Amino acid sequence: MALPAILKDKLRLPVVGAPLFIVSHPALTLAQCKAGVIGAFPALNARPQSQLDEWLAEITETLAAHDARHPERPAAPFAVNQIVHRSNKRLEQDLALCEKYKVPVVISSLGAVPDVNAAIQSYGGIVLHDVINNRHADSAIRKGADGLIAVAAGAGGHAGTLSPFALTQEIRAWFDGPLLLSGAIATGSAILAARAMGADMAYIGSPFIATDEARASAAYKQMIVDSSAADIVYSSYFTGIHGNYLKPSIAAAGLDPDRLPDADPTKLDFGGAETEGARAWKDIWGCGQGIGAVTETGSVEALVTRLEREYADAHRRLVTTA
């Protein structure tokens, strides 16, 4: 099955910049789109809820103006992440705003709901649902999602435990639609590897946290530069769902990163800015295992340029040695 035009036209690389809780905002999303990759942000990052209307207006108008000025190099589309979880009391309002602005791509998480898919598809948008196993993937497609994001071991934030090889091959055994792969992808060669395994696109988060445009503290960005895969801790303690976090940030909060108890999944709450989960993301910093490739901070454009160069070099190496 061919990718829909929205996931291939206007793109410099087959990449979606993952929506980063708290970190992603219009400046980062716009920089990603202008650099030629799909930029994304979680709807819940806009607080209070009314700010989402302002953000969507800003992004829509800015990208339209950019395309008018640069018809030879139009921006990539953008995406909004919707948390489809019972504690997210904003979902209906946020979904209505996505319909108002005809958001091209919606990324749904923590719940596959047919009505959400239908609402986005009603105006021509597409829905990509993130999954950590084959059972969730099957459920999402049966409920009407257009495509899947396979969140494999090593991905930043809430992540699964399956190898990207295992997860991709199990999904591809029955699904020929849009498939993105997430999990420690931080180089151009990793993007090419994802495609070689059967994914259509790479889903990249942690390297963008260290960019100038990201809404992260200087300490957070520098910790990513200074850390490697050995500095990532996988724990359910902070939100009730397992995720990957920077070990030094856990230690800085006065906790022992090697002795974190498991938490009750019902602890997860997206109800407001002062929830336990929100505090966790502010103080305990999410990150994936691929950060060993992030050796300096810099602009989104510089990061995408590096990825593009590495992607081309990797492809050349394969062709030359084949």
Steps between C-alpha positions, in 0.01 A plus 500: 500500500640839400543767765239777493633818341500683831768263632735522204451822305697806615725291725878529495534179700249227593486629858238609751624706793333329795272715718691565822302558817567854633796545259318534164337834419443711187862614464628141488214371285541781247877451483452129433246562224715768335799266517306239304380249761156469656490700822267402783392608846264360766172692527543492877815711475275799434391617844246636570284316248417824317866530401459209261284719275779760496768242426308342213428841348868597527627176346242495220553864404880486526529190283264648239710817488820295471360300209391820322853639531672172411287314243812312392556372855167473686495398865412151615158454667455499876339260745321525835516228762173421678506298822194275477487410867208527738683753720541744209191715553608733219483246220164608357594870497846434360360273231254772395791740450681244286189484284475880488856535368493177301816368662660278233624223731379398844706263714281315749639342816381294795171397349361424153151648457302476172329837555836678523615341175176584323514864610848551351426301186181701437701794363778296336745472789668176598548332836816318605471298820801410712527142621746289696390154387324316220173460692465875546588550133223267386249672728593847374454408135172320569376820666584708196850644538671573168847400609716386789801619696690202636656619826778250559754452778724798559251770404479809719209555736233228513648210305469128445747220554498321165792512260428719196575194284239289677232768519538612139495150354194396699302805388616472139384138490142625469502881457616671180396854591706791637743378765740719696771369731610657828782395728857634528502648148748789509706470181436498129620140477240403761230662286613288205508190722142564608393507137700187422312318778168589342403832657406786271630775723706563814350660809769705677466679834796528736751666261254785448493572875860623472418752226490876545128517421390241757324617816742320731735642759868546418579238765268246333660557161852474639413182687398342170830604343695362796309171529482168316281190493646390833342808661142403412271343762180312410242538777127526569555692825436850370175465305372148550605395149854388417715758332864595442658782701838660553669344803679823606167686518362231730802525726475881500144466632635310801395153385706187450468417127604141565229437762176639365184309594228421250192723499130443462391561135194689631744770615518627143307827478483755219237713669700817556834676525553401863454127459763256617586421141557863411732545796687189398571633152611837639740360758571149375606535140387253235754385243578207271801273467622653174647813657859380473483645148410846635831669568404866494206736515401698192216597272234270356632583154850385600363174642293423190797586277714251694233231473463563128877472444524180705199352323656561159840367615342183638310440180818548295690251718232236449486551124879492472541180702197318357 
